[in-house]
């Protein structure tokens, strides 16, 4: 009889964000797959979890996914975790989940910690409809995507490195307009959690003066609904401004 794959969220900051069910699943599993065994060892030790731990990350997942699949088909229960948050959301996990699903293996994802939901709920921007973009392409396809997102009417969620935050906010201001509302959430669920709200121009100016540190989530308000003629004029104005710079 085949086993099961559990996808288990882990805290993005405070270790108390771990759920009781997640602790039980990790204790009962035959094997825990971790993005970084050094990081996850701290969590497992904290909760007195002694399940065998194996590395599973973006650099080896294509080589190990078939072996893990066979372990589950042989009857083992495997739990997948990442360094923080829910695996598969800008973290390794999709490939293993898809492979197991295609093999008819049961995949069960526990609800739990993720950085994007607290960030958007705390932002004060509409969260009834939103789109998650994760990390933008660093080079190829970045400008094309930004141009497309300029007309997105839903609130948008992005992940970003603190080292690229200011540049990204400046590009958002260029493509979306400097007055577009945004919120930058930093170090969610950690000691120095911060939410900086304002226009794209204001928030970019703040982080030019104050070096950002830690994990970053950017929330940007969607484009206001407007007639097609106005959208065309706005696009022409933004294109002209980009050419001048």
C-alpha positions in Angstrom: 0.0 0.0 0.0 1.4 3.4 -1.0 2.3 5.9 1.6 1.5 9.6 1.5 3.2 13.0 0.9 2.6 15.7 3.5 3.5 19.3 2.6 4.1 21.0 5.9 4.4 24.8 6.5 6.9 25.9 9.0 7.2 29.3 10.8 8.4 32.3 8.8 9.7 33.8 12.0 8.4 33.1 15.5 8.7 29.3 16.3 5.4 29.5 18.1 3.7 29.8 14.8 4.1 26.0 14.3 0.8 24.2 14.5 0.1 21.2 16.7 -0.8 19.1 13.7 2.4 20.0 11.9 4.4 18.8 14.9 2.5 15.5 15.0 2.9 14.9 11.3 6.6 15.5 11.4 7.0 13.2 14.4 5.0 10.4 12.7 6.5 10.6 9.2 9.1 8.1 8.1 11.2 10.8 6.4 11.4 14.6 6.5 12.6 16.4 3.4 14.1 19.8 4.1 15.4 22.7 1.9 18.3 23.2 4.3 18.9 20.5 6.9 20.9 22.9 9.1 18.1 25.3 9.3 15.4 22.6 9.8 17.5 20.8 12.4 17.0 23.8 14.7 13.2 23.6 14.3 13.1 19.8 14.8 15.3 20.0 17.9 13.1 22.7 19.3 10.0 20.4 19.1 11.8 17.2 20.0 11.3 15.7 16.6 13.7 12.9 15.7 12.5 11.8 12.3 15.3 11.2 9.8 16.1 14.3 7.8 17.1 14.5 4.1 18.1 17.4 1.9 15.6 18.4 -0.9 16.2 21.7 -2.6 16.1 23.4 -6.0 19.6 22.1 -6.9 18.9 18.4 -6.3 15.2 17.9 -6.6 15.3 16.7 -10.2 17.8 14.0 -9.2 16.0 12.9 -6.1 12.3 13.2 -6.9 12.0 9.6 -8.4 13.8 8.1 -5.4 11.4 9.8 -3.0 8.4 8.8 -5.2 9.5 5.1 -4.9 9.9 5.4 -1.1 6.3 6.7 -0.9 5.0 4.0 -3.3 6.7 1.4 -1.1 4.5 2.6 1.9 6.6 5.3 3.5 5.1 8.6 4.7 7.2 11.6 3.7 6.9 15.1 5.0 8.2 18.0 2.9 9.3 21.3 4.6 11.2 24.4 3.5 13.3 26.9 5.4 10.2 28.9 6.2 6.6 29.1 5.1 4.7 26.7 2.8 6.8 24.6 0.4 5.9 25.3 -3.3 5.3 29.0 -2.7 8.6 30.4 -4.1 10.3 27.4 -2.5 11.0 23.8 -3.7 7.9 21.6 -3.6 6.0 21.9 -6.9 8.0 19.2 -8.8 7.6 16.6 -6.0 3.9 17.4 -5.6 3.2 17.1 -9.3 5.2 13.9 -9.6 3.2 12.3 -6.7 -0.1 13.5 -8.1 0.7 12.0 -11.5 1.5 8.7 -9.8 -1.8 8.7 -7.9 0.0 9.2 -4.6 -2.1 11.2 -2.0 -0.7 14.6 -1.4 -2.0 16.4 1.7 -1.0 20.0 2.4 -1.4 21.4 5.9 -2.6 24.9 6.3 -0.1 27.2 8.1 2.5 29.9 7.9 3.2 31.9 4.8 4.6 35.4 4.4 2.3 36.8 1.7 -1.1 36.6 3.5 -0.1 38.5 6.7 1.6 41.1 4.5 -1.5 41.8 2.3 -3.9 41.7 5.3 -1.7 44.2 7.2 -1.2 46.5 4.2 -4.6 48.2 4.4 -4.9 47.6 0.6 -7.8 45.5 -0.8 -7.3 41.8 -0.2 -10.6 40.4 -1.5 -9.0 40.0 -4.9 -5.2 39.8 -5.4 -2.6 38.2 -7.5 0.7 36.6 -6.3 3.7 37.3 -8.5 6.4 36.0 -6.2 10.0 37.0 -7.3 10.1 38.9 -10.5 12.5 37.8 -13.2 15.9 39.5 -12.5 16.6 40.2 -16.2 14.9 38.4 -19.1 11.2 39.2 -19.3 11.1 41.7 -16.4 10.2 44.8 -18.4 7.5 42.9 -20.4 5.9 41.6 -17.2 6.0 45.0 -15.5 4.3 46.6 -18.5 1.6 43.9 -18.4 1.1 44.4 -14.6 0.7 48.1 -15.0 -3.0 47.4 -15.9 -3.6 44.8 -13.3 -6.5 45.9 -11.2 -6.1 43.5 -8.4 -3.7 44.1 -5.4 -0.3 42.6 -6.3 2.1 40.6 -4.0 5.8 40.4 -4.7 8.7 38.8 -2.9 12.1 40.6 -3.1 15.6 40.6 -1.8 16.5 43.5 0.5 19.4 44.2 -1.8 17.1 44.8 -4.8 14.2 46.4 -3.0 14.9 50.1 -3.8 15.6 49.3 -7.5 12.3 47.3 -7.7 10.3 50.1 -6.0 11.8 52.6 -8.4 10.8 50.4 -11.4 7.3 50.0 -10.0 7.0 53.8 -9.7 8.2 54.1 -13.3 5.8 51.5 -14.8 2.8 51.8 -12.4 3.1 55.5 -11.5 4.8 57.1 -8.4 1.5 57.7 -6.6 0.4 54.1 -6.7 -0.2 52.9 -3.0 2.0 50.2 -1.6 3.2 48.5 1.6 6.5 46.9 2.3 6.4 44.2 5.0 9.8 43.3 6.5 10.7 40.4 8.8 7.1 39.2 9.3 6.6 37.3 12.6 10.1 38.2 13.8 11.4 40.6 16.5 11.9 43.6 14.1 8.8 43.2 12.0 8.0 46.4 10.1 5.3 47.6 7.7 6.1 50.7 5.7 3.1 52.1 3.9 2.7 55.0 1.4 3.0 55.7 -2.3 5.7 54.0 -4.3 7.6 57.2 -4.4 7.4 57.7 -0.6 8.3 54.1 0.3 11.2 54.1 -2.2 12.5 57.3 -0.7 12.3 55.8 2.8 14.4 52.8 1.9 16.9 54.8 0.0 17.6 56.5 3.4 17.2 53.4 5.6 18.9 50.3 4.4 16.4 47.4 4.3 17.2 44.1 6.0 15.6 40.7 6.2 12.8 39.0 4.3 10.7 41.4 2.2 7.1 41.3 0.8 5.9 44.1 -1.4 2.2 44.8 -1.7 1.1 47.2 -4.5 -2.4 48.5 -5.1 -4.0 47.5 -8.4 -4.6 50.0 -11.2 -7.8 52.0 -10.9 -10.5 51.0 -13.4 -10.5 53.6 -16.2 -11.9 53.9 -19.7 -9.7 52.5 -22.5 -9.0 56.0 -23.9 -7.6 57.0 -20.5 -5.5 53.9 -20.3 -4.0 54.5 -23.7 -3.2 58.1 -22.7 -1.6 57.0 -19.5 0.5 54.4 -21.2 1.6 57.0 -23.8 2.6 59.3 -20.9 4.5 56.6 -19.0 6.3 55.5 -22.2 7.4 59.1 -23.0 8.7 59.5 -19.4 10.7 56.3 -19.6 12.2 57.5 -22.9 13.2 60.8 -21.3 15.0 59.0 -18.5 
